[in-house]
Amino acid sequence: MTFKLLAVSAALIGLTVTGAVIPGICDEAMQAAPVKVAAASQAVSAPDFTGISNWFNSKPLHVADLRGKVVLVDFWTYGCVNCVNTLPHVTELYAKYKDQGLVVVGVHTPEFPFERSASNLQAALKRHGITYPVAQDNDSKTWNAYSNQYWPAQYIIDQSGKIVFQHEGEGRYDEIDRTVAKLLNASS
């Protein structure tokens, strides 16, 4: 009996650690969480990039100057493994749609003191092949303006400057791509 109890306990710990679900018991966990997409009437204006200590790959940008474009704002930090996991998808999206009017702005908001270094951030941009504009938000002012709480987090801003999509964490890459494509096609 003790061995069986030990085996069940180990299995439950393994399921918890790996994030696996038990069919029939945790079916709701297997269902996709809804994507946060605001209807035009419910969308809020995107805050400006504020309190930025450095801009990389760009001159300073302002949301108002990006009207008429679709903008993906990606909050990240190079010391966050989840953020690093999203970077290939963000850079791929940028490469795919930049010539059609997509602007990607990475907002690097550090979690740890070593991430505040401009030279460390510059090295991370090079290491990950990031060529889109990146704002260094060391004082979390843009983070706070967006009421952001998570790394990574993506916000899609439509051509009128409204946030129409928001997602925290990894994944939802297809939905992000479809949202960008739909907005870009709407302006064609």
RATA-V22214 format. One record per backbone hydrogen bond with DSSP energy under -1.0 kcal/mol. NH is the residue of the N-H (numbers start at 1). CO is the residue of the C=O. Records with the same first field share a line. If there is no record, write none. Layout:
# RATA-V22214
NH: CO, CO
This chain:
# RATA-V22214
5: 1
6: 2
7: 3
8: 4
9: 5
10: 6
11: 7
12: 8
13: 9
14: 10
15: 11
16: 12
17: 13
18: 14
19: 15
25: 22
26: 22
29: 26
37: 35
38: 164
42: 39
43: 39
46: 161
53: 136
56: 134
66: 63
67: 64
68: 159
69: 66
70: 101
71: 157
72: 103
73: 155
74: 105
75: 153
76: 107
80: 77
84: 80
85: 81
86: 82
87: 83
90: 86
91: 87
92: 88
93: 89
94: 90
95: 91
96: 92
97: 93
98: 94
100: 97
102: 97
103: 70
105: 72
106: 133
107: 74
108: 135
109: 76
115: 112
116: 113
121: 117
122: 118
123: 119
124: 120
125: 121
126: 122
127: 123
128: 124
130: 125
134: 56
135: 106
136: 54
137: 108
140: 137
144: 140
145: 141
146: 142
147: 144
148: 143
153: 75
154: 167
155: 73
156: 165
157: 71
158: 162
161: 158
163: 44
164: 156
165: 156
166: 36
167: 154
169: 152
176: 172
177: 173
178: 174
179: 175
180: 176
181: 177
182: 178
183: 179
184: 180
185: 181
186: 182
